[in-house]
Structures are given as structure tokens and as C-alpha cells.
Amino acid sequence: MTLIGLNPKKCAVCGHEGKFPVMHSYTIFENSDLDGRPGEMLRGTMWTWVERCLNCNYCGRRIEHVEDERFTQMVYEASYQQLFQNIKEEIELVVAFKAASYLQEKIKNWKSAAKFALYVAWIWDDEENEAEATNARKRAIILLEKVAPGTLDEEEICLLADLYRRVGDFGNAMRWCDIGLKKAEENGNQELHKVLTTQKELALIKDQSCYKRSE
């Protein structure tokens, strides 16, 4: 089972106090997807993966902490606040993840920015909005491609392969599969080698569907 409580926290940007969810425990009884999305019950806790201050709109993993002091200024910039203009008509969690991604991108933390963009894609997957899910994955690709190739770990390479496959760019999907397979062989990572082999097989037949790692 999943146990989530509410804890009082103070926003590190503006000092506003509020109650935020804290996950005390969870159980996973499904394998993750090929893009790393966890199985249930953890996948149903996405709403706890980002915290938003209702006063200044700061969004981050932990509202009481800023990863970079520049965030305290960026949050008040018009370009950031514009992300929340139509929040009542949008999915609030999508906006929060986009905002968190925006801040990470501003400090050139490409990996973290891409991760938040990927979370947006997962929400649109659940909403069965293929167009928005594709746009979010393309955004994650743009951000991850800014990372120096030598600093990408095996899971991030696997993610890039999946992102390209899911948006229908099978050539780049296979390119990243080959890069990942070589790295997996060098490091003796049999599990990742299996996942990337599956990715490549799917790319070869132009399959854009979502699959679990057990399939």
C-alpha cells in the first residue's frame, strides 16, 4: 500500500506556509515501462513529485529548498509567472511540472529539466492526449540532447532511445540503442542490454507503443 501524509512547509522563495504531501511508504507490484515510468502503486503518486507554492508559484521537488539561489529571482520574472496565467483551465500538475522544468532549464540542468518534461508526457498519456504527449516527449528530447554525450548514464541513453521511438523518429531511436548497447556490453549490464535490444526490435518494426520492461 501507499501511505501519504501532509506536512507543514515554508516556501524557500517567499516564506509562505502551507501543507504538502509526504510519502511515507509505497509498494510496487508492476514492472516499470521502457521509459522508466514506475509501475503501480508508485506511478499513481505523481502528484507528490512536485510542490507548488500557492503564493509565489515556485515549483520544485521540495518547496522548502531551492537548488539554486537564482530561483528566488527567476520565480518573479514575467516569463515564469505567465506559465500560470490559465492554470484554472489547465491540469494543475502539468503546469507545475512545466514550471519546474523551466527553472531547471534556466540553470542549464538539462537532465532534471528533461525529467520534469517527461512527467508531463506521462500525464498526457493517462489523459489519452497523444498530441500533447508527443510534444512533451519532443521537449524532453531537446533538453537531453543538450547534455554532453559522455555524461549520459545507461538509463538516460535508454530513455533517449524510447523517447525517439515513441515520437516516431526510429532512426535516432536505433542510433541511441546502438550507443547504449555498446555501453551495456562494456559495463556488463545484461539487464539494460536486454531492454535496449527490445527497444531496437520495436524501432525496426516502427512500433511507437508503450511497453513494460517485462514484455
Disulfide bonds with the S-S distance in Angstrom:
none
